[in-house]
Amino acid sequence: MNDYAAGCVVVTGATSGIGLEVARIAAARGSRVVLIARRADALADVAAGLAPHPAGPHLGLAGDVADEAAVEEAISRAVAEAGVPWGLVNCAGIVRPALLADTSATIWRQTMETNLTGTFLMTRAVATRLQLYPTPAWPRKTVRSAGGRRPVGGPAGRPRRPHPAAPSRRRQRIAGPGPPW
C-alpha cells in the first residue's frame, strides 16, 4: 500500500479546472478522493471517471464552501465515509474578470465569500478533524504557492523568512541597517 492509499484527500471546486485535474491526479496516485463542489449534477460523473480505489468509491458531495453549515456537514460525512483526510486542496473559486467600475458590491461579496471565506472554512473544518482523530504518520500534505519553496520559521527551529519590507543586504550596506526585523 502506498502512502496515498491511507485516508482521503478533499478537493474543492472538483468539477472543473484545476480542482478536476487535482482530483484525477490524486486518484491516479492511489488516494480516495472526496469531491466538493456546488454542481451536484457533475459530481457523479467526475467521481465515476476517477481511477478506482480499493477501499470504495470516491465521494462526491454537493455544497457551497462559503456556507459554514454545509462545510461542516460535508467534512463530517467525508470523515464518516472515507476516513480522516490527509490532504486538502482548496480549488473552489469565482473569477469574474471585469473592470473595478463594472463590479457591483454583490459580485465582490460573492467572490470574497467563495474565494476567501470558503478556503478558511474548509481549512478550519479539516484541521479540526485532524485534531479530533489522531492518525498514523500519513504524509501530511500542504498545497501552497510561493510560500512552499522557502521554509517559514516556527517552533520547529527552522529559519524565519525575512519580512517583505525588510531591507535587502545591498540596501543595508548603502543606507545602513533598517528596522529590527
C-alpha positions as CSV (number, residue, x, y, z in Angstrom):
1,M,0.0,0.0,0.0
2,N,1.4,3.4,-0.9
3,D,1.4,6.5,1.3
4,Y,-1.6,7.9,-0.5
5,A,-3.9,5.0,0.0
6,A,-4.5,5.7,3.7
7,G,-7.2,8.2,4.4
8,C,-8.6,10.5,1.8
9,V,-7.9,13.8,0.1
10,V,-10.5,16.5,0.0
11,V,-10.7,18.6,-3.2
12,T,-13.0,21.6,-3.5
13,G,-14.0,23.0,-6.9
14,A,-13.6,19.5,-8.2
15,T,-15.9,19.5,-11.1
16,S,-13.8,21.7,-13.4
17,G,-10.5,23.4,-14.0
18,I,-7.6,22.9,-11.5
19,G,-9.8,21.1,-9.0
20,L,-10.8,18.4,-11.5
21,E,-7.2,17.9,-12.6
22,V,-6.0,17.6,-8.9
23,A,-8.7,15.1,-8.2
24,R,-7.7,13.0,-11.2
25,I,-4.0,13.1,-10.2
26,A,-4.8,12.2,-6.6
27,A,-6.9,9.3,-7.6
28,A,-4.3,8.1,-10.1
29,R,-1.7,8.1,-7.3
30,G,-3.9,5.9,-5.1
31,S,-5.9,8.3,-3.0
32,R,-9.5,8.1,-2.2
33,V,-10.9,11.5,-3.2
34,V,-13.7,13.5,-1.6
35,L,-15.0,15.9,-4.2
36,I,-16.8,19.0,-3.1
37,A,-18.5,21.4,-5.5
38,R,-21.7,23.3,-6.0
39,R,-22.7,21.5,-9.2
40,A,-24.3,18.3,-7.9
41,D,-25.0,17.1,-11.5
42,A,-21.4,17.0,-12.4
43,L,-20.1,15.4,-9.2
44,A,-21.3,11.9,-10.0
45,D,-19.7,12.0,-13.5
46,V,-16.4,13.2,-12.1
47,A,-16.4,10.6,-9.3
48,A,-17.2,7.8,-11.8
49,G,-14.4,8.9,-14.1
50,L,-11.6,8.7,-11.5
51,A,-9.3,5.8,-11.1
52,P,-11.0,3.2,-8.7
53,H,-9.9,3.0,-5.1
54,P,-9.8,-0.4,-3.3
55,A,-11.5,1.0,-0.1
56,G,-14.6,2.1,-2.0
57,P,-15.9,4.6,-4.4
58,H,-14.8,8.3,-4.4
59,L,-17.2,10.5,-2.6
60,G,-18.9,13.5,-4.4
61,L,-20.6,16.0,-2.0
62,A,-22.6,18.9,-3.3
63,G,-22.2,22.1,-1.3
64,D,-21.2,25.7,-1.2
65,V,-17.8,26.2,0.5
66,A,-19.0,29.7,1.7
67,D,-21.8,28.1,3.7
68,E,-20.4,27.2,7.2
69,A,-23.1,24.6,7.9
70,A,-22.6,22.9,4.5
71,V,-18.9,22.8,5.0
72,E,-19.2,21.2,8.5
73,E,-21.7,18.7,7.2
74,A,-19.6,17.8,4.2
75,I,-16.4,17.2,6.2
76,S,-18.3,15.2,8.9
77,R,-19.7,13.0,6.1
78,A,-16.3,12.7,4.5
79,V,-14.7,11.5,7.8
80,A,-17.5,9.1,8.4
81,E,-17.5,7.5,4.9
82,A,-13.9,7.9,3.7
83,G,-11.8,8.4,6.8
84,V,-9.8,11.3,8.1
85,P,-8.4,13.5,5.3
86,W,-4.6,13.5,4.9
87,G,-4.8,16.4,2.5
88,L,-7.0,19.3,1.5
89,V,-6.8,21.2,-1.9
90,N,-8.9,24.3,-2.0
91,C,-9.7,25.0,-5.7
92,A,-13.2,26.4,-5.4
93,G,-13.2,29.9,-6.6
94,I,-15.1,32.5,-8.6
95,V,-13.3,34.5,-11.3
96,R,-15.3,37.3,-13.0
97,P,-13.0,39.4,-15.0
98,A,-14.3,42.9,-15.0
99,L,-13.1,46.5,-14.5
100,L,-13.5,47.8,-11.0
101,A,-16.0,50.3,-12.1
102,D,-18.1,47.5,-13.6
103,T,-18.0,45.3,-10.5
104,S,-21.0,45.5,-8.2
105,A,-20.7,45.2,-4.4
106,T,-22.8,42.0,-4.7
107,I,-20.4,40.3,-7.1
108,W,-17.5,41.4,-4.9
109,R,-19.1,39.9,-1.8
110,Q,-19.9,36.6,-3.6
111,T,-16.3,36.4,-4.9
112,M,-14.8,37.1,-1.4
113,E,-17.2,34.7,0.3
114,T,-16.2,31.8,-2.0
115,N,-12.5,32.6,-2.6
116,L,-11.5,33.7,0.9
117,T,-14.1,32.6,3.4
118,G,-14.6,29.3,1.7
119,T,-10.9,28.5,1.9
120,F,-10.9,29.5,5.6
121,L,-14.0,27.4,6.5
122,M,-12.7,24.3,4.7
123,T,-9.2,24.5,6.2
124,R,-10.7,25.0,9.7
125,A,-13.0,22.1,9.3
126,V,-10.3,19.7,8.1
127,A,-7.8,20.9,10.7
128,T,-10.3,20.4,13.5
129,R,-10.9,16.8,12.4
130,L,-7.1,16.2,12.3
131,Q,-7.0,17.2,16.0
132,L,-10.0,15.2,17.0
133,Y,-9.0,12.0,15.2
134,P,-5.3,11.2,15.8
135,T,-4.0,9.3,12.8
136,P,-0.9,7.3,11.9
137,A,2.1,9.1,10.4
138,W,0.5,9.6,7.0
139,P,2.1,12.1,4.7
140,R,0.5,15.3,5.6
141,K,0.5,17.5,2.5
142,T,0.1,21.3,2.3
143,V,-0.5,22.8,-1.1
144,R,0.6,26.4,-1.3
145,S,2.1,28.7,-3.8
146,A,5.4,30.5,-3.4
147,G,5.4,30.1,0.3
148,G,6.1,26.4,-0.1
149,R,9.5,27.0,-1.7
150,R,11.1,28.6,1.4
151,P,10.7,27.4,5.0
152,V,8.7,29.5,7.3
153,G,10.1,29.9,10.8
154,G,8.3,28.4,13.8
155,P,8.6,26.1,16.7
156,A,10.5,23.5,14.6
157,G,13.5,25.8,14.7
158,R,13.6,26.5,11.0
159,P,14.9,29.9,10.0
160,R,12.3,32.7,9.5
161,R,11.8,34.3,6.2
162,P,12.7,38.0,6.2
163,H,9.8,40.3,6.3
164,P,8.9,41.6,2.8
165,A,9.6,45.1,3.9
166,A,13.0,44.3,5.4
167,P,15.8,46.0,3.5
168,S,18.0,43.8,1.4
169,R,21.6,43.3,2.3
170,R,22.7,45.6,-0.6
171,R,20.4,48.4,0.7
172,Q,21.7,47.8,4.2
173,R,25.3,48.4,3.0
174,I,24.2,51.6,1.3
175,A,21.7,53.1,3.7
176,G,22.6,51.3,7.0
177,P,20.5,48.8,8.9
178,G,16.8,49.0,8.6
179,P,14.0,48.1,11.1
180,P,14.9,45.5,13.7
181,W,13.1,42.6,11.9
